[in-house]
Amino acid sequence: MEEDRARALLAAERTRVEQLLRETLAAGQEDRSAANEPGDLTDPTERLTAEEGDDAIAGSLRERLAAIDRAEHRLAEGVFGRSVRSGLTIPDDRLEADPAAELTVGEASQM
């Protein structure tokens, strides 16, 4: 994959994930604020479940950002598009679908 294309894909993915993370953190804050309002007669477990869901999603999004960071580092090092495990080339189709891919499809399916 051409370096400019890889850089553009990673930038777009970073923007998308950062936006999702902002939205998730805002939703989590709203859930926590609602839980502290007096007079709410709804089941408190619903709020806790929503908060836990928001936290889990935010954690996954942070992990995705870390994967994007690693991909950007590989790009700077000149090894983008190669498996971190085997060094095999990751096909462009896979990188188009997931620019932060660290493994070939075969390697990822073995996990």
Secondary structure, DSSP 8 states (H G I E B T S, - for coil): --HHHHHHHHHHHHHHHHHHHHHHHHHHHHHHHHHTSTT--S-HHHHHHHHHHHHHHHHHHHHHHHHHHHHHHHHHHT-TTB-TTT--B--HHHHHH-TT--S-HHHHHT-
